[in-house]
Every structure is written in C-alpha cells, then in structure tokens.
Amino acid sequence: MKRQCTALALAVLMASAAHAADVVELDLATVVAMALERNAALKAEEERRHEVAGGVEEAGADAWPQVDVITHWNRSRSPSLLNSPDFEEFVEQFPGFTPGEQELYTVGVEVSQPIYSGGKVRAALDLAELVVDITDSQIDAVRLDTALSATEAWYRLQAARASLRTVTSQQEARRESLQVVQDRFDLGEATRLELLRAEAALAEVGPTAAEAEGRVVVEAARLRALLGLESEVEIRGQSTTDTDVPQVPTRDELIHRAFETRPELRDLLLQEDALHRQRTVAAAESKPQVELNGEYGRQVRLLENLDDDLFQNWSVSVSLSWNVFDGGRVAGQVAQIDSQKAQLQWRREELRRQIVADVEQSLAALRTAVESERASVVSAAAATEAARVAAETYRQGVALQADLLDAQDRAISAELEATQARLERQIQWARLKRAIGRLPTDSLEAATHDPETARGSAAPDEFPSESTMSISIPPSPGR
C-alpha cells in the first residue's frame, strides 16, 4: 500500500511537471522515491521477479499429471509374413499372394503421473521458492545502491549549485570593490595600478564561474539519468540545511543491525539453502523412480469405426526405474554442489568481515566529516567577518587593496569549504545507512528483516569491541 501511494504521488508530481514547463521540485525523499520507481537499471533488475515466477510455475508442473491428446495416422506395407521361415510352406500354398497396404488411425489421451521420485519433485519446488527469495534479496541490494547513488547525485548537485552561488557572490563582491577603487581613483585617492588590479581580480572570477556553471549542468544530467527524467526537465529544490546530527549508535549496535538487514548476507544464506535443495535433486537421480502411465482411445482401420466401442484401445502401467550404475555422474554432481556450498560459506565469512569494515569505515568517515564541517563553519564565519572589516577599512583608506582581495578570496574559499563539508557529512550519513542495509531516507531504527532469514550470521560480540568507535555527535554550530 505504501509503495502504491508513493507511485501515485510520483505520478502526480510528473503530471504537474508536464504542465509546468518541464520543471520538477524535488527534495531528498522525492529523489529516493523517484529513483526507486523510475530508474531503468533497477526496473530491469526487478523484472527478474517475473522470470523467476515463471521458473516456479515450471518447477511445479512436475508434481501434476501430464496429459497429452494424441492422434496417429499410419499407412504401411509389411512383407514380414513372406520373410518368416515359419510360414514359408504355408504361403507357398497361395500362389500370387501379395501383402497389401494398410491404414491405421489412432485417437486417444495419454496420462503420466510421478508417484515417487526420491524427493526430487519436492526439493525442486522448494528450490524454486528459494530462488524467489534470493532474487528479492539481490533486488533489495540493487535498490539500496540505486537509492544511495541518487542521494549522492542529489547532494552533488546541491554542492555544485552552492558553489555557483558562492562564485556569483564573489563576482558581485569584486564588482563592488572595483567600483570602490574607481571612485577612489576618480578622487585621486587610488592609483592606476590599484584600478588595474581590481579589474584583473574581477576578470579572474570569470573562468571559475564558467566552471561552476558547467559542473551544475553535469551533476543535473547525472541526476536526471538516475531518476529517469528527460534532458529537458529542469530540477529545482534544495537539500535541507540541517546542522543537527542525530545520535549515532555504537559500533557493535550498527554491526548487529547490519547482520540482520544487509540483503547481500541474506542472499548468501539463501543460496546455501538452495544448494542443499539442489543436492537433493541431484542425489534423487540415483534413487528409485515410480511413475503411473495410462492411455485410452480408439484404434481403427476405417474412420467410420471410431465410435464403435469394439475398437477401444487402453492401457495402464506402473513403471519402476532405478539407476543402479551411472558411471559416477550423480556422485560428480553432488561433489560439485558440496564444493559450491563450501565456497559460499567462505564468501559469507568474507562478507561478514566486509560488513564490519564497512560500518567502521563509515563511522570514521562520518566522524571526520562532522569535525570538518565544524571547523569549516567556524573558519567561514571568521573569514567573512575579516572580509567585511577589510572592505570597510579599505573604503576608509586605511587598508591596502591587496589585503582586501586576499580577505575576499579567503572568505569565498572558506564558504565553499563549509558548503562542501556540510554536504559531505550528509553523504557520509547516507553511506552509513547503506552500510547497515538502510535507505538514505530510513532511520537507523527501521524495522529489521525476519531474523530467521539471517541465521548463521555472526553476533557482534564475535568481533573485538572498540568503545572508542561509538561516537556521539553534537550539533554543528549554525552559520
């Protein structure tokens, strides 16, 4: 129901965009929802569900009776009587005897039903159902990656736009400085060199502004591709300017949640179960197979006799087959499956360790991003104030022009760094959620998957506990 509501909301959004000169207003939640509904690569992955559903139906067919309607027409001439040594003397008594041609018509129904297959049919059905769960787990992993890619693209676009706004502000500040120098030059208080420096300083910002504009175009194109939007659609909206970072659980808590929810780990566990079923299917080939077969119909030489019960043709049989020796074929198949199971166990062990590494790296990156944001915010505030003071003292003729330009450059650079640091912190927050199997819009307290599907995963206390990795992040100072 929730997914249907999301799809309806997106449909309304896209319909509104069509009537608003191809403009869409987005926020992070809408970006993630749109990526999950419209991303072409994800839709192709989700289409596998239909393929697997067909495989389940195919596997289930072996448990049902197989019914075939059959018709045969046969025209033949057989000299078998003439070639038989037992009838040579008998045929010689009829000079001129010639075998005739014969037509035979058969109409009927054939039915076959497996009675006992050594567990092969049941295991095949279980295997098909497990493939459905495996496919869902793999799709979940692709959904998480798609959502994270869209989130990063969204933040990169916001960072590019923020950089463009900052560079534009720098251009405006350089224009104002040039006007101040021009006024002082007209009054004889500034030199020709100062005027040329101010003009050069304004011109230097031009390439930077062009680069910033190009970056906005590139990032917008990347986001449109992820969201399945046409190139003519204009994307509007800004990311939230939150400065408060939620409390981050401890390292061990995050690892425990990752073991419960990471679809990649669930995928390997299900694949291991699937191989167990596949082994049963393979081993069943060397067990007795019992099948019921039946046939009913009419067999006539003349078509007008088809409705005559005298020409009924039927048979019922129960067949038992037992492959006593196959040259080691089944044993070889079973050995291969056992090796695949062992490989999966090693891969699962490696994945568990990789999950621990992902969580620890994401925690460290988030902590670094938070500290960088704090420092950049303080630096930006100080640099902005220094630029204001430098501009005021230059107007009063106290400061040098070089001091003013340097202060403006530091203020712009500090503001860019603060913007980038804030968005980087938001990206690292989304990556931490991905490390534990959450969407960027989910909370860290989101409901976990059924623990039954996560059996065999390592408990957090199997890994060395590092309390120093548990970070509590206070809010960053606002700008």
C-alpha positions in Angstrom: 0.0 0.0 0.0 2.8 2.4 0.9 4.5 1.6 -2.5 1.2 2.3 -4.3 0.9 5.6 -2.5 4.4 6.5 -3.5 3.8 5.6 -7.1 0.6 7.7 -7.1 2.5 10.7 -5.6 5.2 10.4 -8.2 2.6 10.2 -11.0 1.0 13.4 -9.7 4.4 15.0 -9.5 5.3 14.1 -13.0 1.9 15.2 -14.3 2.4 18.5 -12.6 5.9 18.8 -14.2 4.4 18.3 -17.6 2.2 21.4 -17.0 4.9 23.5 -15.5 7.3 23.9 -18.4 9.1 20.6 -17.6 10.1 21.7 -14.1 10.2 19.4 -11.0 10.5 20.4 -7.4 12.5 17.8 -5.5 13.7 17.0 -2.1 15.7 14.1 -0.8 12.7 11.9 -0.1 11.2 12.5 -3.5 14.6 11.9 -5.2 14.9 8.5 -3.5 11.3 7.5 -4.2 11.6 8.6 -7.8 14.9 6.6 -8.3 13.3 3.5 -6.9 10.3 3.9 -9.1 11.8 5.1 -12.4 15.5 4.1 -12.6 15.8 1.9 -15.7 18.6 -0.3 -14.4 16.6 -1.0 -11.2 13.4 -1.7 -13.2 15.4 -4.2 -15.3 16.6 -6.0 -12.2 13.1 -6.0 -10.7 11.8 -7.6 -13.9 13.7 -10.7 -12.9 10.8 -11.4 -10.4 8.6 -12.3 -13.4 11.2 -14.6 -14.8 11.6 -16.4 -11.5 7.9 -16.6 -11.1 7.8 -18.5 -14.4 10.5 -20.8 -13.2 8.5 -21.6 -10.0 5.5 -22.4 -12.2 7.7 -24.6 -14.4 9.1 -26.5 -11.4 5.6 -27.1 -10.0 4.5 -28.7 -13.2 6.4 -31.9 -12.4 4.1 -32.6 -9.5 1.0 -32.5 -11.6 -0.3 -35.1 -14.1 1.0 -34.7 -17.6 -1.9 -35.1 -20.1 -1.4 -35.3 -23.9 -4.0 -35.7 -26.6 -2.6 -37.9 -29.3 -3.6 -38.8 -32.8 -1.8 -41.0 -35.2 -2.3 -41.9 -38.9 -0.2 -44.7 -40.3 -0.1 -46.2 -43.8 2.2 -49.2 -44.2 3.0 -52.3 -46.2 4.8 -55.1 -44.3 6.3 -58.2 -46.0 7.1 -59.7 -42.6 5.0 -62.8 -43.3 6.9 -63.5 -46.5 10.2 -63.2 -44.7 9.2 -65.5 -41.8 10.8 -69.1 -42.1 7.8 -70.5 -40.1 5.3 -69.5 -42.8 7.2 -70.3 -46.0 5.4 -73.5 -46.7 2.1 -72.0 -45.7 2.5 -69.0 -48.1 3.5 -71.3 -51.0 0.0 -72.8 -50.9 -1.3 -69.5 -52.1 0.4 -68.6 -55.4 0.3 -64.9 -56.1 -0.1 -63.9 -52.5 0.9 -60.2 -52.1 1.0 -58.2 -48.8 -1.4 -55.3 -49.0 -1.2 -51.8 -47.9 -2.9 -50.8 -44.6 -4.0 -47.6 -43.0 -4.4 -47.3 -39.2 -6.0 -44.4 -37.2 -5.3 -43.9 -33.5 -7.0 -41.2 -31.3 -6.6 -41.1 -27.5 -5.3 -39.5 -24.3 -2.1 -40.3 -22.6 -1.6 -39.5 -18.8 1.6 -39.8 -16.8 1.9 -39.1 -13.0 5.1 -39.4 -10.9 4.3 -41.4 -7.8 7.7 -41.5 -6.1 10.8 -39.6 -7.2 13.1 -39.9 -4.2 12.3 -36.4 -3.0 13.3 -34.8 -6.3 10.0 -33.0 -7.0 9.6 -31.7 -3.5 13.2 -30.4 -3.5 12.7 -28.8 -6.9 9.6 -26.9 -5.6 11.5 -25.8 -2.5 14.5 -24.8 -4.7 12.2 -22.7 -6.9 10.7 -20.9 -4.0 14.2 -20.2 -2.6 15.2 -18.7 -5.9 12.4 -16.2 -5.5 13.8 -15.1 -2.1 17.3 -15.0 -3.5 16.1 -12.8 -6.3 14.3 -10.5 -3.9 17.5 -10.2 -1.8 19.5 -9.3 -4.8 17.0 -6.8 -5.9 17.0 -5.2 -2.4 20.7 -4.8 -2.7 20.3 -3.0 -6.1 17.6 -0.8 -4.6 19.9 0.3 -1.8 22.7 1.0 -4.3 20.3 2.9 -6.6 19.0 5.0 -3.7 22.5 5.8 -2.5 23.6 6.8 -6.0 20.6 9.1 -6.4 21.2 10.6 -2.9 24.8 11.3 -3.7 23.9 12.8 -7.1 21.3 15.0 -5.4 23.8 16.3 -2.8 26.5 16.7 -5.5 24.0 18.8 -7.5 23.3 20.9 -4.4 27.0 21.3 -3.8 27.5 22.5 -7.4 24.7 25.0 -7.1 26.0 26.2 -3.8 29.5 26.7 -5.3 27.9 28.6 -8.2 26.1 30.9 -5.8 29.3 31.4 -3.9 31.3 32.3 -7.0 28.5 34.6 -8.1 28.7 36.3 -4.8 32.4 36.6 -5.3 31.8 38.2 -8.7 29.5 40.7 -7.1 32.0 41.5 -4.3 34.7 42.0 -6.9 32.4 44.4 -8.8 31.7 46.3 -5.7 35.4 46.5 -4.9 36.1 47.7 -8.5 33.5 50.4 -8.0 35.1 51.5 -4.8 38.5 51.6 -6.4 37.1 53.5 -9.4 35.5 56.1 -7.0 38.8 56.5 -5.1 40.7 56.7 -8.4 38.4 59.5 -9.6 39.0 61.3 -6.3 42.8 60.8 -6.7 43.0 58.6 -3.7 43.8 55.4 -5.6 46.5 54.7 -8.1 46.1 53.4 -11.7 47.8 50.2 -10.5 45.1 49.6 -7.9 42.4 50.1 -10.5 44.0 47.6 -12.9 44.3 45.1 -10.0 40.6 45.4 -9.3 39.7 44.9 -12.9 42.0 41.9 -13.1 40.6 40.4 -9.9 37.0 40.6 -11.4 38.2 39.1 -14.6 39.8 36.2 -12.8 36.5 35.0 -11.4 35.0 34.5 -14.9 36.6 31.1 -15.7 35.7 29.9 -12.2 32.1 30.9 -12.7 32.0 29.2 -16.0 33.5 26.0 -14.5 30.9 26.2 -11.7 28.1 26.5 -14.2 29.4 23.5 -16.2 29.5 21.4 -13.0 25.9 22.2 -12.3 24.9 21.1 -15.8 26.9 17.8 -15.4 25.5 17.0 -12.0 22.0 17.8 -13.1 22.4 15.5 -16.1 23.7 12.7 -13.9 20.7 13.0 -11.5 18.2 13.1 -14.4 19.7 9.9 -15.7 19.3 8.2 -12.3 15.7 9.4 -12.0 14.6 8.6 -15.5 13.9 12.2 -16.4 14.2 13.7 -19.9 17.0 16.1 -20.5 14.6 19.0 -21.0 13.3 18.7 -17.4 14.6 21.4 -15.0 15.3 20.2 -11.5 14.6 22.6 -8.7 14.7 22.3 -4.9 17.4 22.3 -2.3 18.7 19.9 0.3 17.9 20.5 3.9 20.3 22.8 5.7 20.2 20.7 8.9 23.0 21.3 11.3 22.0 18.8 13.9 23.3 15.3 13.5 21.2 12.5 15.2 22.8 10.4 17.9 24.8 7.6 16.2 24.5 4.1 17.8 27.6 2.3 18.9 29.8 0.3 16.5 28.5 -3.0 17.9 24.9 -2.0 17.6 25.4 -0.9 14.0 27.2 -4.2 13.1 24.3 -6.2 14.7 21.7 -4.3 12.7 23.8 -4.8 9.5 24.0 -8.5 10.1 20.2 -8.6 10.4 19.3 -6.4 7.4 22.1 -6.5 4.8 20.5 -8.1 1.7 23.8 -9.4 0.5 24.3 -11.5 3.6 20.7 -12.8 3.3 21.4 -13.6 -0.3 24.3 -15.9 0.5 22.4 -17.6 3.3 19.5 -18.4 0.9 21.9 -19.5 -1.8 23.4 -22.0 0.7 19.9 -23.4 1.4 19.2 -23.5 -2.4 22.3 -25.6 -2.9 21.1 -28.0 -0.2 17.9 -28.5 -2.2 19.8 -28.8 -5.4 21.9 -31.5 -3.9 18.7 -33.4 -3.0 17.5 -33.1 -6.6 20.8 -34.4 -7.9 21.0 -37.3 -5.5 17.4 -38.3 -6.3 18.6 -39.4 -9.7 20.2 -42.5 -8.2 17.0 -43.4 -6.2 14.1 -45.5 -7.5 11.6 -43.6 -9.7 8.0 -44.8 -9.8 5.6 -43.5 -12.4 2.0 -44.2 -13.3 1.2 -44.2 -17.1 -2.2 -44.6 -18.8 -3.6 -44.4 -22.3 -7.1 -44.5 -23.6 -8.6 -44.1 -27.1 -9.6 -45.8 -30.3 -7.6 -47.6 -32.9 -9.3 -48.3 -36.2 -8.6 -49.2 -39.8 -11.7 -47.4 -41.1 -12.7 -44.0 -39.8 -16.3 -44.9 -39.5 -15.4 -47.3 -36.7 -14.2 -44.6 -34.4 -17.5 -44.5 -32.5 -17.6 -48.3 -32.1 -16.6 -49.4 -28.5 -15.3 -52.6 -30.0 -12.2 -50.6 -31.1 -11.3 -49.3 -27.7 -7.6 -49.1 -27.1 -6.4 -48.6 -23.5 -3.5 -49.5 -21.2 -2.5 -48.8 -17.6 1.0 -49.3 -16.3 3.2 -48.6 -13.3 6.9 -48.3 -14.1 9.8 -48.6 -11.7 13.2 -47.4 -12.7 16.4 -47.5 -10.7 19.6 -46.2 -12.0 22.0 -48.7 -10.3 25.1 -47.5 -12.0 25.7 -44.3 -13.9 29.5 -44.2 -14.2 29.7 -41.7 -11.3 27.7 -39.0 -12.9 25.4 -38.3 -9.9 28.4 -38.6 -7.5 30.2 -36.0 -9.5 27.2 -33.6 -9.5 26.9 -34.0 -5.7 30.6 -33.3 -5.2 30.4 -30.1 -7.3 27.4 -28.9 -5.2 29.2 -29.6 -1.9 32.2 -27.6 -3.2 29.9 -24.7 -4.1 28.4 -24.8 -0.6 31.9 -24.6 0.9 32.7 -21.7 -1.4 29.5 -19.9 -0.2 30.5 -20.4 3.4 33.8 -18.8 2.8 32.2 -16.0 0.9 29.7 -15.5 3.7 32.6 -15.3 6.2 34.3 -12.8 4.0 31.1 -10.7 3.6 30.6 -10.7 7.4 34.1 -9.2 7.8 33.5 -6.8 5.0 30.3 -5.6 6.7 32.3 -4.9 9.9 34.8 -3.0 7.8 32.1 -1.0 6.0 30.5 0.0 9.3 33.8 1.0 10.9 34.9 2.9 7.8 31.5 4.7 7.5 31.6 5.7 11.2 35.2 7.0 10.8 34.3 8.9 7.6 31.1 10.4 9.3 33.1 11.5 12.3 35.7 13.1 10.1 33.0 14.8 8.0 31.3 16.2 11.2 34.6 17.6 12.5 35.5 19.1 9.1 32.1 20.7 9.0 32.5 22.2 12.4 35.9 23.6 11.6 34.8 24.9 8.2 31.8 26.7 9.7 34.0 28.5 12.3 36.5 29.3 9.6 33.9 30.6 7.2 32.4 32.9 9.9 35.8 34.3 10.8 36.8 34.8 7.1 33.5 36.5 6.3 34.0 38.9 9.2 37.6 39.5 8.2 36.5 40.3 4.6 33.8 42.8 5.9 36.4 44.5 8.1 38.9 44.7 5.2 36.3 46.2 2.9 35.4 48.8 5.5 38.9 49.8 6.3 39.8 50.0 2.6 36.9 52.4 2.0 38.4 54.5 4.8 41.8 54.4 3.1 43.4 52.5 6.0 43.9 49.0 4.4 45.7 48.1 1.3 43.9 46.8 -1.8 45.9 43.6 -1.7 44.7 42.9 1.9 41.1 43.4 0.7 41.4 41.0 -2.2 43.1 38.4 0.0 40.4 38.7 2.6 37.7 38.3 0.0 39.4 35.2 -1.5 39.7 33.6 1.9 36.1 34.3 2.7 34.9 32.8 -0.6 37.1 29.7 -0.2 36.0 29.2 3.4 32.4 29.5 2.4 32.9 26.9 -0.4 34.6 24.6 2.1 31.8 24.9 4.6 29.2 24.1 2.0 31.1 21.1 0.7 31.8 19.9 4.2 28.1 20.0 5.1 27.0 18.1 2.0 29.9 15.6 2.5 28.6 15.0 6.0 25.1 14.3 4.6 26.6 11.9 2.0 28.6 10.1 4.7 25.4 9.8 6.8 23.7 8.2 3.8 26.6 5.8 3.3 26.5 4.7 6.9 22.8 3.8 6.4 23.8 1.8 3.3 26.5 0.0 5.3 23.8 -1.4 7.6 21.2 -2.0 4.9 19.0 1.1 5.1 17.8 3.5 2.5 19.0 7.1 2.9 15.5 8.2 4.0 15.2 5.4 6.6 16.0 5.9 10.2 18.6 3.8 11.9 15.9 2.3 14.0 14.0 0.9 10.9 12.4 -2.5 11.3 14.8 -5.4 10.6 14.2 -8.4 8.4 13.0 -11.6 9.8 15.8 -13.0 12.0 15.1 -16.5 10.7 16.4 -15.4 7.3 19.6 -14.2 9.0 20.5 -17.4 10.8 24.2 -18.2 10.7 25.3 -14.6 10.8 27.9 -13.7 13.4 26.9 -12.0 16.5 28.6 -8.6 17.2 30.5 -9.9 20.2 32.4 -12.3 17.9 34.4 -9.3 16.8 36.6 -7.2 19.1 34.6 -4.4 20.8 36.0 -0.9 20.4 34.1 1.5 22.6 36.0 4.4 21.1 34.3 3.7 17.8 31.0 4.6 19.4 30.6 8.3 18.6 28.1 10.8 19.9 27.9 13.7 17.6 26.7 17.0 19.0 25.0 19.5 16.6 27.3 21.7 14.5 27.1 25.4 15.0 24.8 27.2 12.7 26.1 29.7 10.2 
